[in-house]
């Protein structure tokens, strides 16, 4: 009798799993998956940017104008807490406005959750709580025959982009992280700051050693180096064959964009131009995965600089507009999935007031006018395209203390949805499950001596 009951339970479970897999297979699947991350971009950062750009015509102030990211069909709030913190209580511990400040995530843990679907400790780059490497969506995309692109407005080896192409126990190990990205994972497109030639002489080769940088510039690696703005722009119409390393001429980041657009260095590419170039270079019959980060929204939040926070958000939104334009011209929503979110919120911005277009709105940082760190407040998530309906399987309908009745997903859901859309059933799942991390031991043999500056050449020639 017990055996019969047990067999029935197993049958029911197997039937449910089978039906679930069948439903998944019947869902639309995109050719291309694009994830855009506004680092530190909370919902109120978006509202402040919209209020500045459109004034009373902004849809949240009674008008009908929206930022590009707000035109996407689906919207959720997304929780961001890491394994280092207390989680997230939608009641805010009974209405305690100090609660979101308690144990917030950092970009490394949040980036790891977005990239791998696993909660981990603050500071971890693609590693779990036991400091074991995790498989990222980039690696799964490669396994499915797709190209991979990673670009950011800050250093390409910064915490968030690193989580999509590296594995390290500590985000501060910049040289190790950059080495893995350049020598092991080698995405087809990698763009950001980090130019050694733009650094002070005593720090020029603290991340990328001189021999490696000279090899890259001389074309002795799989990468074609792009540094000038005109060359970034040229990628849009005429992308070259092979891998592209776009390191614009700044060691830390694109300069802050102010709300009125001032502040950008005209010698450097914009985030939108980098995005257009990456999209052109990544076109591939098997599709691609692209991660785009607006990295300095976070820095503006840390500084409680509303002018820069709005400017950086609008610059990020221009990159969103570039992606939307590209999607329209390349298969539309039937062939593309676009997800836009943040890794966390920075600065605890709230109480954004109506304003005229072109004027900074009144708003509050923190609970007492100042907060220079992250919070665990849920961040916005906008999505549309083939596969976006899968978010509904993960959503919770909850009453949040700050936002009221909302649809919420967790940041690990982003990975789960993206992975579920990849054509992984077309390839064998074997030891290739961790295609990049299997070569970490070889890369680690370089050690602190930076003696493996020829490793990119060896990888490019198929030795590794």
ROMAR-471069 format. One record per residue (C-alpha): residue in one letter; x, y, z. Coordinates in pm, whole numbers, plus 50000, padded with zeros to 5 digits. Each point is the difference from the previous one (the first is absolute). Last residue first. Layout:
# ROMAR-471069
AXYZ
...
//
This chain:
# ROMAR-471069
X544435260947587
X502294997049696
X497285012349764
X502005027449835
X497985027050174
X500564982950331
X503755000449942
X499925036649898
X497975009450306
X502514981250222
X502955020449874
X499905023650299
X500294970250232
X502725012550233
X497865024150200
X502164990050300
X496944998050225
X499074966249867
X499894990049635
X499054965350119
X496545013950071
X499295000749626
X500604962849973
X497874993150304
X497275022249860
X499674979349684
X497114978350118
X498345032350110
X499355010949644
X498024970449865
X498134991250319
X497244977749861
X502564988949742
X500484969650223
X496714988349858
X496715014749887
X499714991149633
X498825027449769
X496645007749839
X498134998950329
X502015030750102
X498085022349761
X499975029250247
X496625013250119
X500094982450337
X503425015050070
X498645035349971
X496994992950221
X502054983150271
X502675027049987
X497475027850049
X498224979450266
X503095002150222
X499215037250034
X496774991550179
X496545006949862
X497315023750125
X496595010949873
X498715029050207
X497375010250256
X501415029550195
X503325015949906
X501625008650334
X498704973350237
X499744974249722
X496704981949960
X500704968249807
X499194982649673
X502944976649953
X501484993749657
X501894968949891
X497744985849731
X499225035249878
X503675004549913
X499534974049726
X497975025049796
X503285016949906
X500944970049787
X499775017149663
X499915037350060
X499515025150277
X501475008650338
X500205027550260
X501304993050349
X499975027650261
X501944996550326
X498894985250332
X501375019050301
X503004981650147
X502035031850041
X503415011549881
X502245026950148
X500435037450028
X496845009350187
X499165036450066
X496865020850044
X498744984050320
X498374967849883
X502334995349707
X500205024949714
X496915021449949
X498685015749682
X499295034249848
X499994997749623
X502885012849788
X498725023049728
X500024992449628
X496314992049978
X498165016950283
X499764981950331
X497884975450191
X501604987050323
X502124968950054
X499304987350353
X502734973449995
X503694993049938
X501504973550229
X503535007249876
X500604969049790
X497484974249879
X501134965349895
X501114979949696
X497655019949783
X497504989549731
X499394998549627
X499174967449823
X499764997949621
X499144967749818
X500354999049622
X498734979449708
X496235004650022
X500485034550155
X501245014949675
X502064980249751
X502925023449957
X498895035449909
X497605004450292
X502554983750231
X502665025149895
X497755029750077
X499154985150339
X503704994550072
X500835036149914
X497155012150220
X501444979650288
X503395016349939
X498265033750021
X498464987950326
X503484994250141
X500905035949914
X496745011050167
X500914980350311
X503505014950002
X498605035249976
X497394993950270
X502564985950243
X502435027749902
X497595028150089
X498764981150306
X503474997150154
X499474980450322
X503704990149965
X499214962950030
X497105005349762
X502265016449743
X502334970150026
X497114975949946
X498805017849689
X503634995549892
X499754964749865
X497515001749717
X500444963549916
X499284981349675
X499934962049995
X499674983249661
X499164963849919
X500144990249635
X498224982549716
X500704967449820
X500095017049659
X502335026750148
X499905037450040
X502365009150283
X501965027649825
X496945020849913
X498554997450349
X503355008950153
X500335031149786
X496495011750088
X500714994650370
X503285018949987
X498255028949829
X497235000050264
X502554999550283
X501585030749845
X503404998149836
X502875021750126
X501615030749843
X496835020250060
X500554996850379
X496524999950151
X499475026250267
X496895016949867
X496934979849911
X497565022150190
X499704974350279
X503754997950038
X501984972249835
X502824988550225
X503234991949819
X500194966049826
X501804977550241
X503224990850184
X503134998649781
X498775021949719
X500864996949633
X497334975549888
X500694963050031
X497984982049732
X501254964449963
X498474984449690
X500134963449900
X500094989049639
X498795015149675
X499705037649978
X496825019950063
X499165024349718
X496965021650060
X499855000850379
X503664991150049
X500975033349846
X498575018550301
X502374981750233
X502845008449761
X499035036749995
X499975000250380
X503574987450013
X500944968750193
X499284968049805
X502334970150046
X499484969549778
X500104970250230
X501254964549940
X503425010550130
X503205011349824
X498365031049856
X502795023650104
X497725018650241
X499004967650171
X503604988050026
X501065033650143
X497234997550259
X501024964750095
X503665009750039
X499115030750205
X497834982150253
X496255006350000
X498885009250352
X502885019050165
X501505008449662
X499535037749990
X500005005550374
X503345017850050
X499725016849660
X496585015250074
X497404982549785
X498985008849643
X502444975649838
X498654972050220
X496525003849843
X497484985250245
X496655012549874
X497424978549826
X499374975649718
X500214962349945
X498564984749683
X500574963649903
X500324991350367
X503474987250093
X499294976150288
X503634990350052
X502585026249909
X498245033550001
X497264993250255
X502244978250214
X502795025750000
X497595028150084
X498754980650303
X503504991250121
X501155036149965
X496885013550167
X500184978650312
X497765024150187
X496874980849904
X501084971150221
X499514962349967
X500385001549624
X498174986349697
X499885019749677
X497925008149693
X496485010550103
X500915008550359
X502755022849871
X497435023249843
X498525007550344
X503185001650207
X502245021449780
X502254982149748
X498715020149703
X500745032050187
X497035023949994
X497505007949721
X499414963049947
X500104973249734
X499724962449985
X499314980949678
X499614962649948
X499484981049675
X497594970849994
X500824963649929
X497834985850278
X503034993550221
X500985036349950
X496595010450129
X500414976950299
X503345016350077
X498525034849974
X497074989550220
X502554992450268
X501154966850143
X501125003550361
X503524997150137
X500374986450356
X500695024550277
X497854980850249
X497355027249998
X499904998349620
X502405016949758
X499375021049688
X501765030050152
X499474999750376
X500365032850186
X496804997650198
X499124963850062
X497914978849764
X496514995949858
X499974978249688
X498285006349666
X503305001549811
X500305034249834
X497315019050189
X500954984350334
X503715005549931
X499345036449915
X498155004150329
X502834984150197
X502615021149821
X497965032049993
X499585000750376
X496984988050193
X498495018950289
X500504989750363
X497495023150165
X499335032049806
X496554988349887
X498894998650369
X500585036450090
X496475008349891
X498614976350264
X496434992149893
X499464966450169
X503374985349914
X499815015849655
X496674982549938
X501444984549681
X502774983650204
X503144995549792
X502984977650069
X502035005450315
X503335005649826
X503094981049886
X498004975949781
X499125029549778
X496895021749975
X498905012249654
X496214997749978
X498495009249663
X496915020949937
X498214989949686
X499065015649667
X498934986249664
X499345016849664
X503135020949958
X499395037249957
X501485008050342
X503524992649879
X499705027149736
X498965025950258
X496335008049993
X497755028749893
X496244998450063
X499365027150256
X498684999050356
X503225001150197
X500874963149965
X499445002549625
X502475028549958
X498375029949826
X500175019250328
X503795001549968
X501274979349707
X503734995150044
X500325009450366
X496934980650109
X501124969649802
X503465000850157
X498555004250349
X497584971149940
X502824977249883
X502085008650305
X496884994450210
X499734964649869
X503574993050103
X503015000449769
X503134989850193
X501584983749693
X497595004149710
X500174965249851
X498994990949645
X499544963549904
X499664991049633
X499104964949881
X500084992549627
X498324972449799
X497005001050228
X497914970450113
X496204999549990
X498404976450245
X499094964849887
X503154985050148
X499185015150338
X496504985349992
X501454965849922
X502505003450284
X497205008750241
X497874971349873
X502894976150054
X500705013150348
X496344996250091
X499884964949858
X503184990050183
X498555012950327
X496734981549943
X501864968049911
X502235002850308
X496955005350217
X498284970149841
X503084978650058
X500065009950365
X496334991950044
X500564966049840
X503064993250218
X498015009650310
X497254975649902
//
